[in-house]
C-alpha cells in the first residue's frame, strides 16, 4: 500500500524540463504549467517516491524520482523530467 510521506502544501507547477532530447510525446507535460493544488509526496510499496499535485478536481502525478526542497518551493526529478513547484504562501497563511 502506498503511503503519504509529506504534504508540502498549496503549490503551482512553474516549470517542467525534459531530461533527454530523445523523448517522444514529452510535450504534453507543457500543459501542466500553471496547474496548482496540494503537493503531496508519496512512497510506493517498493520504496520509491513520487509527487502528485491535486486541486480536488484533477490530479497530476509524476513518475518515481527524487525531491529537493528549495526556498519557496520544491523540485522533483524523475528519469525523464524535472518538475519545479512554487509554494503559494499567501494561500497557505490564510
N, C-alpha and C positions, 0 to 999 in steps of 0.2 A: 504494500500500500504506500502511496506517495505521502510525503509529509510537507507541511508548510514550515520552512526554516526561518524565514524573515519576511515580515510585511514592512516594506520600506515606506510606503505612504503614497499620496497622490502625486503622480508623475506624468510626464509627457515625453513621447519619443521625439527627440530633436535631430537625430542623425542615425542613418543606417549605412554602413560602409561594407563593401564587398571585400573579402579577404583574398579572392582569386579572380582573375580576369576570365578564366575559362568556364565559369558557371553559366549555364543557360537557364533562362526563366527567373533569374535572380531579381530582375527589375520590379517584380510585383511588390517587393519589400518597400519600394519608394512610396507606395500608397499608405504605409504605416506612419509616415511623418506627420506630426501634429496630433497623433492619437494620444489621448490621455485617460487615466484611470488609476486604480490602485496597483502599484507594482509589488508583486509577490514573488519570492524566490522559493522554489520547491525542490525537494530531494526525491529522486526516483528510488524504486526498490533496490536497484543495483548500485546506489551510491553516487549518482551523477546529479548535477544541479541544472535547473532550467528556470527561466524567468517567464512570468506572464503578467500582462497588464490588462486589467478588467475594468470596464466602466459600467457594469451592470446590464448592458445590452449586448456587448461584444467583448470577446477576449482574444488577445493576440498572444501566442505562446512561441517562445524561441525553441530551438533545439538545445541540447545539453551543452554546457560550457562553463565559463568562469566569470565571477562577479568581482568588480573592483568598485569600491565606493569612492566618490570624489566629493570635493566641497560643492554642495548644492545639487548633487546628482549621483549617477551610477553608470558604469559601463559594463555591458555583458558581452563577452566574446565567445562565439561558437566556432565550429570548424569553418563555416562559410561566411559568417557575418560578424560585424561589430555594431552593437546597438548602444546608443548614448541616450540616457534618460535625464531629464531635468526634473528635480523635485519642485513642486508647486507650493512654495512655502506659505503664500497668502491664504491658500485654501486649507493648509494643514493647521494653521494657527486658529482658524475660526471654527 
